[in-house]
Amino acid sequence: MFTRIAEQPLRDKRGAAGRRLPAILALALGMTPCGRCCAGEGREWTLSPYRVQCAVAVDARVRPQAGLEAELVQFLAERVEAVVSPLWQLQLHAATEAGVRRQCFDPVEIAPDGLSAEQEGFDKLFWLGVRARPEGFELTCREYDAYLGRWGAAQRRLAPQSSFLKEACFQILMDAFAPLATIDVAPEDAAHVRLIFKGSELPLRNAGDLLAQSGEAFQPMVRRTDRTGELLKNGIAEVPWTYLTASERAAALDAADGGAVIWQARVHSGMRRPFAVQRRGLVQQVAIALRYSRGPSRVRFHARTDKEQSLAGYEVYRAADDGPAALVGKTDRQGMIIVPAGEQAITTLLLRSEGQLLAKVPVPAGMPDVLEAPIADSIARLRAQAEVQVVREELIDVVARRAIMMTRVRSLLKKGRVDDARKLMMELDELPTSSTFGRTIEQAAKRIPPSGDPTVQRTIEKLFSSTRELLSKFLNPRPVIDLQGEVNSASAAPPPPAPAGTRRGTRR
């Protein structure tokens, strides 16, 4: 059955009639097409309720209670009517088919083509299972969002007392509910976006708690449709390496926002510009709440060009807003690391190797699956870095020795010790020149196999090109040539005259 939209006075801070009229007219005239409207189309989005179907199954064989399943269905219908309506238009039923009951107790991901025709008409699908145990009642609930084709994380908990069972079922249903919001991007602020929540302009009793809370994490998505509004094949994708956290309620910027619930959200991303600033009619930027239980997350780092090439032994740091990054640990042989839950819902990890920052990866706390992190890194880049480091260390040594020897040559010339200066110039000429280092660099470059990743290959080429630039800067042959000219001039000059009062070749 469907829950009935409560007929009660609609409250509005701007006045009683300011908000009631557009909402009632929208509902009465059918302006809210089951939540499948185009995101971002003004108030049609904020006035659209979620059409929700929930199947409930109870296995009370360990603790037999006659009529428990029917009582639970009735309680949830009344509780949703009192708290969530009109945000939800709920169809709630007891699961009778064996397959549906199995899905309630062990909710697995079903392919979109595996849903029934009836299920395809809803925005949100929930499966709620209650199984009696000796220690209490085990509750399981999972959500499927049809708008984004996304399965939420399975919520599980234990209700130790039967007196709190019904309320615990309602709470786990609310915890599994992942609200949707369109993403409004401000060109002048790349660190924040605005979240405009679906259905938030309906007369909600407690919109703040239902739709978002401070610090809650959201997954941004991109949804592409054709000109008729139909979803394109593979038209839904996550915004890569990007998450959002709700920070504070924001005021509406213009009249088009109406009385919608809007939150400012902080952007956590490993990309410079994860969102498109200009709105495009066929591309929608939508965020969905991540209802993960707070806990550790597992991240596996591997080479971008080869998933089997694990990045083992790399240092992983937790970035901090106001202080130095803290070391989490090193990746194991599989490139895996366990990230303990921090104070925030999103942790930004810094991956380092040989002192070089390779990647910045945001990770949500409590992520149930392993987060695969392909990194633009390879053995070729590390070998290139090692080769270049050796050349640069040798270059520093030669530059320092050359400067010292040139200073000594000039000092000898000032003292008139031309022969000594000439001998030292011969030693100076034996030092490696820029041509010698150039050949060394070319040989080192040939020893490095080309990388299949264009980003890595550009990094390798930049390492060698910047080293070549150092040669022309610090091993310029002109100063040595000029000094050799000074030595030659001193050698060709006549010897200085003998001091006055002395006679050569005579002896008294």
Residue pairs with C-beta under 8 A, 6 or more apart in sequence:
1 77
1 91
1 92
1 93
2 89
2 90
2 91
3 77
3 80
3 81
3 85
3 88
3 89
3 90
3 92
4 81
4 85
5 27
5 85
5 86
5 89
6 81
6 82
6 85
6 86
9 16
9 20
10 16
10 19
10 20
10 23
10 24
10 203
11 19
11 203
12 18
12 19
12 20
12 259
14 259
18 259
19 201
19 203
19 258
19 259
20 203
22 43
22 47
22 201
22 258
23 47
23 201
23 202
23 203
25 31
26 32
26 43
26 47
27 47
27 86
31 44
31 47
32 44
32 47
32 48
32 49
33 48
34 48
34 51
34 121
34 122
34 123
35 48
35 49
35 50
35 51
35 123
35 147
35 198
35 199
36 123
36 146
36 147
37 44
37 45
37 48
38 44
38 45
38 225
38 229
38 284
39 45
39 147
39 180
39 182
39 198
39 223
39 284
39 285
39 286
40 182
40 196
40 279
40 284
40 285
42 256
43 201
43 256
43 258
43 260
45 182
45 196
45 198
46 196
46 197
46 198
46 199
46 200
46 201
46 202
46 257
46 258
46 260
46 261
47 199
47 201
47 202
48 198
48 199
49 86
49 87
49 88
49 89
49 199
49 202
50 87
50 88
50 89
50 123
50 124
50 198
50 199
51 89
51 91
51 121
51 122
51 123
51 124
52 88
52 89
52 90
52 91
52 122
52 123
52 124
52 125
52 126
53 90
53 91
53 92
53 93
53 118
53 119
53 122
53 124
53 125
53 126
54 76
54 90
54 91
54 92
54 93
54 125
54 126
54 127
54 128
54 173
55 93
55 94
55 95
55 100
55 103
55 104
55 126
55 127
55 128
56 69
56 72
56 73
56 76
56 92
56 93
56 94
56 95
56 104
56 128
56 129
56 130
56 169
57 69
57 94
57 95
57 100
57 101
57 104
57 105
57 127
57 128
57 129
57 130
58 68
58 69
58 72
58 94
58 129
58 130
58 131
59 105
59 129
59 130
59 131
59 132
60 68
60 69
60 130
60 132
61 132
62 132
62 133
62 134
63 132
63 137
63 162
65 162
68 130
69 94
70 94
71 166
72 130
72 165
72 166
72 169
73 92
73 93
73 94
75 166
75 169
75 170
76 92
76 128
76 166
76 169
76 170
76 173
77 90
77 92
79 166
79 167
79 170
80 88
80 90
80 92
80 170
80 173
81 90
83 170
83 205
83 206
83 210
84 90
84 174
84 210
86 202
86 203
86 204
87 199
87 202
87 204
87 207
87 210
88 124
91 122
95 101
95 103
95 104
95 127
100 127
101 129
103 110
103 127
104 127
104 128
104 129
104 140
105 129
105 131
105 140
106 129
106 140
107 127
107 129
107 140
107 141
107 142
107 154
109 151
110 144
112 149
115 125
119 125
120 146
122 146
123 145
123 146
123 147
124 143
124 144
124 145
124 146
124 177
125 143
125 144
125 146
126 141
126 142
126 143
126 144
126 173
126 176
126 177
127 140
127 141
127 142
128 139
128 140
128 141
128 169
128 172
128 173
129 139
129 140
129 141
130 137
130 138
130 139
130 165
130 169
131 137
131 138
131 140
132 138
133 158
135 158
135 160
136 158
136 159
136 160
136 161
137 158
137 159
137 160
137 162
137 165
137 168
138 156
138 157
138 158
139 155
139 156
139 157
139 158
139 159
139 168
139 169
139 172
140 154
140 155
140 156
141 154
141 155
141 172
141 173
141 175
141 176
142 151
142 152
142 153
142 154
142 155
142 176
143 151
143 152
143 176
143 177
143 178
143 291
144 150
144 151
144 152
145 151
145 152
145 178
145 180
145 288
147 180
147 223
147 286
148 180
148 221
148 223
148 236
148 286
148 288
149 236
150 178
150 219
150 221
150 236
150 288
152 176
152 178
152 291
153 290
153 291
153 292
153 293
153 366
153 368
154 368
155 172
155 175
155 176
155 291
155 293
157 168
157 172
159 165
159 168
159 169
174 210
175 291
176 291
177 210
177 291
178 288
178 289
178 290
178 291
179 197
179 198
179 210
179 211
179 212
179 288
179 289
180 197
180 198
180 286
180 287
180 288
181 195
181 196
181 197
181 198
181 211
181 212
181 218
181 263
181 286
181 287
181 288
182 195
182 196
182 198
182 284
182 285
182 286
182 287
183 193
183 194
183 195
183 220
183 244
183 275
183 285
183 286
183 287
184 193
184 194
184 195
184 196
184 262
185 193
185 275
185 276
185 277
185 285
186 192
186 193
186 194
187 277
190 267
190 272
190 273
191 266
191 267
192 247
192 264
192 265
192 266
192 267
193 244
193 264
193 265
193 267
193 275
194 250
194 253
194 262
194 263
194 264
194 265
195 212
195 218
195 244
195 246
195 262
195 263
195 264
195 265
195 287
196 257
196 260
196 261
196 262
197 207
197 211
197 212
197 260
197 261
197 262
197 263
200 207
200 211
200 259
200 260
200 261
200 262
201 258
201 259
201 260
201 261
204 210
204 261
207 261
208 249
208 261
211 261
211 263
212 246
212 261
212 263
212 289
213 246
214 246
214 247
214 248
215 245
215 246
215 247
215 344
215 345
216 245
216 246
216 289
216 290
216 345
217 243
217 244
217 245
217 289
217 290
217 292
217 345
217 346
217 364
217 365
218 243
218 244
218 245
218 246
218 265
218 287
218 288
218 289
218 290
219 238
219 243
219 244
219 287
219 288
219 289
219 290
219 364
220 238
220 239
220 242
220 243
220 244
220 274
220 275
220 285
220 286
220 287
221 236
221 237
221 238
221 239
221 285
221 286
221 287
221 288
222 236
222 237
222 238
222 239
222 283
222 284
222 285
222 286
223 231
223 235
223 236
223 283
223 284
223 285
223 286
224 231
224 232
224 235
224 236
224 282
224 283
224 284
225 231
225 232
225 235
225 282
225 284
226 232
226 282
227 282
239 269
239 274
239 275
239 285
240 270
240 271
240 274
241 269
241 270
241 271
241 274
241 361
241 362
242 267
242 268
242 269
242 270
242 271
242 274
242 275
242 362
243 268
243 269
243 290
243 346
243 362
243 364
244 265
244 266
244 267
244 268
244 287
245 265
245 266
245 268
245 344
245 345
245 346
246 263
246 264
246 265
247 263
247 264
247 265
247 266
248 263
248 264
249 261
249 262
249 263
249 264
250 262
250 263
250 264
251 262
252 258
252 259
252 260
252 262
265 287
267 274
267 275
268 346
268 348
268 362
269 362
270 359
270 360
270 361
270 362
275 285
276 283
276 285
290 345
290 364
292 364
292 365
292 366
292 367
292 368
293 366
294 341
294 345
294 365
294 366
295 341
295 365
295 366
296 338
296 339
296 340
296 341
296 365
296 366
297 338
297 339
297 341
297 347
297 363
297 364
297 365
297 366
297 367
297 371
298 336
298 337
298 338
298 339
298 367
298 370
298 371
299 316
299 336
299 337
299 339
299 349
299 361
299 363
299 370
299 371
299 373
300 310
300 334
300 335
300 336
300 337
300 370
300 371
300 372
300 373
301 310
301 311
301 314
301 331
301 335
301 336
301 337
301 351
301 359
301 373
301 375
302 308
302 309
302 310
302 311
302 335
302 372
302 373
302 374
302 375
303 309
303 311
303 374
303 375
303 377
303 378
303 453
304 374
304 375
304 376
304 377
304 453
304 455
304 456
305 378
305 451
305 452
305 453
305 456
307 372
307 374
309 378
309 379
310 331
310 333
310 334
310 335
310 336
311 331
311 335
311 351
311 353
311 375
311 377
312 331
312 332
312 333
312 334
312 335
313 330
313 331
314 330
314 331
314 335
314 351
314 352
314 353
314 358
315 327
315 329
315 330
315 351
315 352
315 353
316 327
316 328
316 329
316 330
316 331
316 337
316 339
316 349
316 350
316 351
316 352
317 325
317 326
317 327
317 328
317 349
317 350
317 352
318 325
318 326
318 327
318 328
318 339
318 342
318 347
318 348
318 349
318 350
319 325
319 347
319 348
319 349
319 350
319 360
320 326
325 350
328 337
328 339
328 340
328 349
329 337
330 337
331 337
336 370
339 347
339 349
339 363
339 365
341 347
341 365
341 366
342 365
344 365
345 364
345 365
346 362
346 363
346 364
346 365
347 362
347 363
347 364
347 365
348 360
348 361
348 362
348 363
349 360
349 361
349 362
349 363
350 357
350 359
350 360
351 357
351 358
351 359
351 360
351 361
351 373
351 375
352 358
353 377
353 382
354 382
354 385
356 385
358 375
358 376
358 377
359 373
359 375
359 376
359 377
361 371
361 373
363 371
376 453
376 455
376 456
376 459
377 456
378 451
378 453
378 456
380 448
380 449
380 450
380 451
380 456
380 457
380 460
381 451
381 456
381 459
381 460
383 447
383 448
384 444
384 445
384 448
384 459
384 460
384 463
384 464
385 463
387 444
387 445
387 447
387 448
388 444
388 463
388 464
388 467
390 444
391 437
391 440
391 441
391 444
391 467
392 467
392 470
394 432
394 437
394 440
395 437
395 467
395 470
395 471
395 474
395 475
398 431
398 432
398 437
398 475
399 474
399 475
401 431
402 428
402 431
402 475
402 480
405 424
405 427
405 428
405 431
406 428
406 479
406 480
406 483
408 424
409 421
409 424
409 425
409 428
409 483
409 487
410 483
410 486
412 418
412 420
412 421
412 424
413 421
413 486
413 487
413 490
416 496
418 487
418 490
418 491
421 487
421 490
422 487
422 491
425 483
425 484
425 487
428 480
428 483
429 480
433 475
433 477
434 471
434 472
434 475
434 476
434 477
437 471
437 475
438 468
438 471
441 464
441 467
441 468
441 471
444 464
445 464
448 460
450 457
451 457
451 460
498 504
